[in-house]
């Protein structure tokens, strides 16, 4: 039954996250690679860094990646001193507020800002994303004159794969070749290469430090093939009301769905304000007692409606499962025309959160 006053219950299996990290660590080792870190940006993909990060650290993870320095400070508070917390978007000296974060240097300006400080840093090379990282021309200039790196503790040289979730895409091999060629011309340093999907591309993508993200949280790093990761997330939401309507009655904004028969409609406490995407309107399913329940009408801000005509056991207070083992975040994403990353990182703050730890 529903918890009073909540828009739903989001259960996060911390033991599964730790087990997924161990699986990826062992896979990287089998490929000839070194350490495996964890991308915990965006509050650990929306699942709560304060809980997720200590679970990963207890499993043995010693390298954590965030997008912004403010995220890094929160991760450092959860970790304590010791493990690496690297900021992918970079920051200038002192901008971490003394949290002991490690900057990723993405531009010549970043390198100049840190020059002569003796700081530990990561250097990001753009090998095909055309996003962050030194451009090919900037890599050439640094190779010709590496003096700006003098005095810095270059922990890793990294790049980021653009098409790792498409194993046959030619960009993968091209990026591997560009990365190897660039590293050969720069001062020697350990490498950091594969993301979650990259760990499934083969030995050519092994490095001294892998940086998985989505696979830790149960998303499939091998689209189109069975998911090798353990499920992590379960989302259940309460039925607020069940209404009987005659045939011909429209439901929801825009009257986009009309009952073709006398129907029972369950109104449920979730909506796009909770990260249940509006694009799911007319496409989504809930689960109850092992059966699929179709969503009808539009997703609104705080409410969604399901046709429970064929499910007489569903009454006010019943909990419907929106994400779980039988309908993963990837499945929900496919119905919304997006990716599991967006589903996870959109999950709202109104859900009561439960964390399941190892027994």
C-alpha positions in Angstrom: 0.0 0.0 0.0 1.0 3.6 -0.5 3.1 5.6 2.0 1.1 8.6 3.3 2.1 11.9 1.7 4.5 10.6 -0.9 4.4 10.7 -4.7 5.9 7.2 -4.8 8.8 5.1 -3.6 12.1 4.9 -5.4 14.2 1.9 -4.3 17.9 1.9 -5.2 19.8 -1.3 -4.8 23.3 -0.2 -3.6 24.5 -3.8 -3.5 23.6 -4.2 -7.2 25.6 -1.0 -8.0 28.6 -2.3 -6.1 28.2 -5.7 -7.9 28.0 -3.9 -11.3 31.2 -2.0 -10.5 33.0 -5.3 -9.6 31.7 -6.9 -12.9 33.2 -4.0 -14.9 36.4 -4.0 -12.9 36.9 -7.7 -13.7 36.0 -7.2 -17.3 38.5 -4.4 -17.7 41.2 -6.6 -16.1 40.4 -9.4 -18.5 41.0 -7.0 -21.4 44.4 -6.1 -19.9 43.3 -2.8 -18.4 44.0 -1.2 -15.1 41.8 0.5 -12.6 38.1 1.2 -13.0 36.5 4.4 -11.7 32.9 5.6 -11.5 31.1 8.4 -13.1 28.9 9.8 -10.3 28.0 13.1 -11.9 24.4 14.5 -11.8 24.0 13.1 -8.2 25.1 9.7 -9.3 22.8 9.7 -12.3 19.9 10.9 -10.1 20.1 8.1 -7.6 21.8 9.9 -4.7 25.6 10.4 -4.6 25.7 10.6 -0.8 24.5 7.0 -0.7 26.0 5.6 -3.9 29.5 6.9 -3.6 30.3 5.2 -0.2 28.9 2.0 -1.5 31.2 2.1 -4.5 34.2 3.1 -2.3 33.4 0.1 0.0 33.6 -2.1 -3.1 37.0 -0.8 -3.9 36.5 2.1 -6.3 39.1 4.8 -5.8 38.5 7.1 -8.8 35.3 9.2 -9.1 34.2 11.6 -11.9 31.8 14.5 -11.7 30.8 17.3 -14.1 31.1 20.3 -11.8 33.2 21.3 -8.8 30.1 21.7 -6.7 29.2 18.1 -7.4 32.8 17.2 -6.5 32.6 18.9 -3.2 29.5 16.8 -2.3 31.2 13.6 -3.4 34.3 14.5 -1.3 32.1 15.1 1.7 30.6 11.6 1.2 34.1 10.0 0.7 36.4 11.8 3.0 40.1 12.2 2.0 42.0 9.9 -0.2 40.2 8.8 -3.4 40.5 10.8 -6.6 37.6 13.1 -7.4 38.0 14.5 -10.9 36.0 17.3 -12.3 35.3 16.7 -16.0 34.3 20.3 -16.9 37.4 21.6 -15.1 37.8 24.5 -12.7 40.4 27.1 -12.0 42.7 27.0 -8.9 40.8 27.6 -5.7 37.4 27.1 -7.2 36.9 23.8 -5.4 36.7 25.5 -2.0 39.5 23.4 -0.6 37.6 20.1 -1.3 40.7 18.5 -2.7 39.4 18.0 -6.2 41.4 17.2 -9.4 40.8 19.3 -12.5 40.4 17.9 -16.0 42.2 20.3 -18.3 40.2 20.8 -21.5 41.7 23.9 -23.1 45.0 25.7 -23.4 43.5 28.3 -21.1 43.0 25.6 -18.5 46.6 24.5 -18.8 47.8 28.1 -18.5 45.7 28.6 -15.4 47.2 25.6 -13.6 50.8 26.0 -15.0 53.4 26.1 -12.2 51.1 25.1 -9.5 52.4 21.5 -9.2 48.8 20.3 -9.1 47.7 16.8 -10.0 45.6 17.1 -13.2 44.1 15.1 -16.0 44.5 16.2 -19.6 41.6 15.7 -22.0 42.2 15.2 -25.7 39.4 15.5 -28.2 39.6 12.6 -30.6 36.3 12.9 -32.3 33.5 14.3 -30.1 34.2 17.9 -31.0 33.0 18.8 -27.5 35.4 19.2 -24.5 39.1 18.6 -24.8 42.1 19.9 -26.7 41.3 20.1 -30.4 43.6 18.4 -33.0 45.3 21.7 -33.6 45.8 22.3 -29.9 47.2 18.8 -29.5 49.7 19.5 -32.2 50.8 22.8 -30.6 51.2 21.1 -27.2 53.2 18.2 -28.8 55.5 20.8 -30.4 56.0 22.6 -27.1 55.0 20.7 -24.0 56.6 23.3 -21.7 53.1 24.4 -20.4 52.8 21.0 -18.7 56.1 21.3 -16.9 55.6 21.1 -13.1 52.1 19.6 -13.3 51.5 16.1 -12.0 49.9 14.6 -15.1 47.9 11.7 -13.6 46.1 10.6 -16.8 45.6 11.6 -20.4 42.0 10.9 -21.3 39.6 11.0 -24.2 35.9 10.1 -24.6 34.3 7.8 -27.1 31.5 9.1 -29.2 29.9 5.9 -30.6 30.9 3.2 -28.1 27.3 1.9 -27.9 27.5 1.1 -31.7 30.3 -1.6 -31.7 30.7 -1.6 -35.5 30.8 2.2 -35.9 34.1 3.3 -37.6 34.5 6.1 -35.2 35.5 3.7 -32.4 38.6 2.5 -34.2 39.4 6.0 -35.5 39.3 7.4 -32.0 41.5 4.6 -30.7 44.1 5.3 -33.4 44.0 9.1 -32.8 44.3 8.7 -29.1 47.3 6.4 -29.5 49.0 8.8 -31.9 48.4 11.8 -29.8 49.7 10.1 -26.6 52.8 9.1 -28.4 53.7 12.7 -29.1 52.9 14.1 -25.6 54.8 13.6 -22.3 54.3 10.0 -21.1 51.3 9.5 -18.7 48.8 6.8 -17.9 45.7 6.7 -20.1 42.0 6.8 -19.4 39.7 5.7 -22.2 36.6 3.5 -22.0 33.2 4.4 -20.8 30.6 1.8 -20.0 30.0 0.7 -23.6 33.7 1.0 -24.4 34.5 -1.7 -21.9 32.6 -4.1 -24.2 34.5 -3.1 -27.4 37.6 -5.3 -26.8 41.2 -5.1 -25.7 42.1 -2.1 -28.0 39.9 0.0 -25.7 41.5 -1.0 -22.4 43.5 1.6 -20.5 45.0 2.5 -17.2 41.7 3.8 -16.0 38.2 3.1 -17.3 35.3 5.5 -16.5 32.0 3.7 -16.6 28.8 5.5 -15.7 25.5 4.2 -16.9 26.3 0.5 -16.5 26.9 1.0 -12.8 23.2 2.0 -12.5 21.8 -1.0 -14.4 21.5 0.6 -17.8 22.5 -1.7 -20.7 25.9 -0.8 -22.1 25.4 -3.2 -25.0 22.2 -2.0 -26.7 20.5 -4.7 -28.8 22.1 -7.5 -26.7 21.2 -8.9 -23.3 22.0 -6.6 -20.4 25.0 -7.9 -18.5 24.4 -5.6 -15.5 22.2 -6.2 -12.5 19.0 -4.1 -12.2 19.3 -1.2 -9.7 16.1 0.8 -9.7 12.5 0.1 -8.7 9.9 2.9 -8.9 6.4 2.4 -7.4 3.7 5.0 -7.3 0.3 5.0 -5.4 -3.2 4.9 -6.9 -5.1 7.9 -5.6 -8.5 7.2 -7.0 -10.3 4.7 -9.2 -13.1 6.1 -11.3 -15.7 4.3 -13.4 -16.5 6.0 -16.6 -19.0 5.2 -19.4 -17.9 4.5 -23.0 -17.2 7.7 -24.9 -15.7 9.5 -22.0 -12.3 11.3 -22.7 -9.5 11.2 -20.2 -6.8 13.8 -19.5 -5.6 17.0 -21.1 -6.4 17.4 -24.7 -9.0 14.6 -24.6 -6.4 12.5 -26.5 -7.8 9.2 -25.3 -11.5 8.2 -25.1 -12.9 5.1 -23.5 -14.1 2.6 -26.1 -16.1 0.7 -23.4 -17.2 1.3 -19.8 -13.9 1.6 -18.0 -12.2 1.9 -14.6 -9.5 4.6 -14.6 -6.8 4.7 -11.9 -5.3 8.1 -11.2 -1.7 7.8 -10.0 0.5 10.2 -8.1 3.3 10.8 -10.6 3.9 13.1 -13.6 6.5 15.0 -15.5 7.4 17.0 -12.4 8.6 13.7 -11.0 10.6 12.8 -14.1 7.9 10.6 -15.6 8.4 12.1 -19.1 5.5 13.7 -21.0 6.7 11.8 -24.1 5.3 8.7 -22.4 1.8 9.9 -23.0 -0.2 7.1 -24.6 2.8 4.8 -24.8 3.7 3.7 -21.3 2.8 0.7 -19.1 2.7 0.1 -15.4 3.0 -3.3 -13.7 0.9 -4.8 -11.1 0.8 -8.5 -9.9 2.9 -9.4 -12.9 0.5 -7.8 -15.4 0.9 -4.8 -17.8 -1.4 -1.9 -17.2 -1.7 0.6 -20.1 -1.3 4.4 -19.5 -4.1 6.3 -21.1 -4.3 10.0 -21.9 -1.5 12.5 -21.4 1.1 12.6 -18.6 0.5 15.8 -16.6 2.6 17.5 -14.1 1.6 15.5 -11.0 -0.8 12.8 -12.2 -1.1 10.0 -14.7 -4.0 7.7 -15.5 -4.1 4.0 -16.3 -6.9 1.8 -17.6 -7.5 -0.8 -14.9 -10.8 -2.1 -16.3 -9.3 -5.6 -16.5 -7.6 -5.4 -13.1 -10.3 -5.4 -10.4 -7.7 -5.9 -7.6 -6.3 -2.4 -8.2 -7.9 0.0 -5.8 -7.0 3.3 -4.1 -3.7 2.8 -2.2 -2.5 0.1 -4.6 1.1 0.6 -5.8 1.9 0.4 -9.5 5.4 -0.3 -10.6 6.7 2.1 -13.2 10.3 0.9 -13.3 11.5 -2.5 -12.1 13.0 -5.8 -13.2 10.3 -6.5 -15.8 10.3 -3.0 -17.1 13.7 -1.3 -16.8 14.7 2.3 -17.2 15.9 1.4 -20.7 12.4 0.0 -21.5 10.7 3.1 -20.3 13.2 5.2 -22.3 12.4 3.3 -25.5 8.7 4.0 -25.0 9.5 7.7 -24.6 11.8 7.8 -27.6 14.9 8.6 -25.4 17.6 6.9 -23.5 17.8 5.4 -20.0 20.2 8.2 -18.9 17.5 10.7 -19.2 15.0 8.6 -17.4 17.3 8.1 -14.4 18.6 11.6 -14.2 15.0 13.0 -14.4 13.7 11.1 -11.4 12.2 13.7 -9.1 12.8 14.7 -5.5 9.3 13.9 -4.3 9.8 10.2 -4.3 10.5 8.6 -0.9 13.9 7.0 -1.4 14.9 3.6 0.0 18.4 2.3 -0.3 18.9 -1.5 -0.2 22.3 -2.5 1.1 24.2 -5.8 1.0 22.8 -8.3 3.5 
